[in-house]
Amino acid sequence: MPTSRVPMKSRLDEIDNFEDRAQEAGFRVKNLAQDCRLSPRQLERRFAEKVGAKPGAWLNHLKLREAQALLDNGELIQNVAQTLGYRHHRDFSRWFKRRCGLSPTDYRRHSAH
């Protein structure tokens, strides 16, 4: 006798403001999982079903988008780094360059044209 599978209900089904939560969680998977009252592993398993991407990749994409918006608005690199949770602007600059292909200064220079 075949049995039909009922999709397991998840706490993520009740959440629709992931971008706000991501920012409040400092763009960190562990913090986002805690905010959603899930373990990081549970978040990993359920997140892709709901959002269509792995949480770490999605958070990095959002963080890059936020960094670009702040830089486009003329924020100082040190302030952008601090806003995104970096203790040192050098760490932010390295992260940004790996993700964007340009340093924050070069990005700002290119986006101004």
C-alpha angles and dihedrals in degrees: 000000000000118000124210118226118230112209111250113250113237134195085239089068088069095051123085104156099074095145092057091045091048092056092046088050091055090246090289123137094216092053093045090051091051091048089052090046092241134117114253088250092053090049090051092053098046103032098072090053092054103035104020098238140071111269096240094051092044092049092049090051091051092045091051091049090050092047091051092049092050092047091047088054091056099255115161113256091239090054092048090051092050093046090053093049103260118141093205128036089220090065090050091047092052091048092047093049092050091051101037103028091234133077114249089255093051091044090054091047092051096043092052091066 
